[in-house]
Amino acid sequence: MLRSVIISGPPAIGKTTIAKGLGEEFGLKYLSGGDVLKEMAKDQGFETGDDDFWDTEEGMSFLNIRKGNPEFDKEVDEKLKKIFLTEDVIITSYTLPWLVKDGIKIWLAGSYENSAKRMTTRDNISIHDALGIVKKRYDENKTLYKKLYGFNFGEDLSVFDKIINTDNLGPEQVLEQAKNAVKKYYDTQTIRKS
């Protein structure tokens, strides 16, 4: 039985923090869809060294290139699907929950303001700038994925096993809910197989 877990949600909502915490808890490798995409950006000549690459002008430029060439995202998604189906991993991905079956899928919900506050701390930028970046990334991704795959990112959450509203919760509280969701899912799978 594969034990793969997918964490999805809006930009800057805390996906990486929760995924790494789950990886440590359950002994699973962590993989970011964004990191795979960053490698492709690097191949295109972009400077992708910073963790906050997606929130920079360069990151926004690459987002514009992606809008004109869906092959970038499709290639990343194919790589992630293959890994998801053959390894036990924790993956952060905007699209994978809608593209695969099995495993457990967790959506981290939260307001633009919540994401922007996280970004101000993480990237040392103003709340005004962070809010603009969060909204732009969310809207651009939503448009891109609707065009590529036909699903409504952030609206159609029927594919998720657990939705955690991160507003008014600290990372430890969100991680605890995610751990409980994973344990419950695998306990249920074990009972079904017995």
Secondary structure as UniProt FT lines:
FT   STRAND          5..8
FT   TURN            11..12
FT   HELIX           15..26
FT   STRAND          29..32
FT   HELIX           33..43
FT   TURN            44..45
FT   TURN            51..52
FT   HELIX           53..55
FT   HELIX           57..68
FT   HELIX           71..86
FT   STRAND          89..92
FT   HELIX           96..99
FT   STRAND          104..109
FT   HELIX           112..123
FT   HELIX           127..149
FT   TURN            153..155
FT   TURN            158..159
FT   STRAND          162..165
FT   TURN            167..168
FT   HELIX           171..193
//
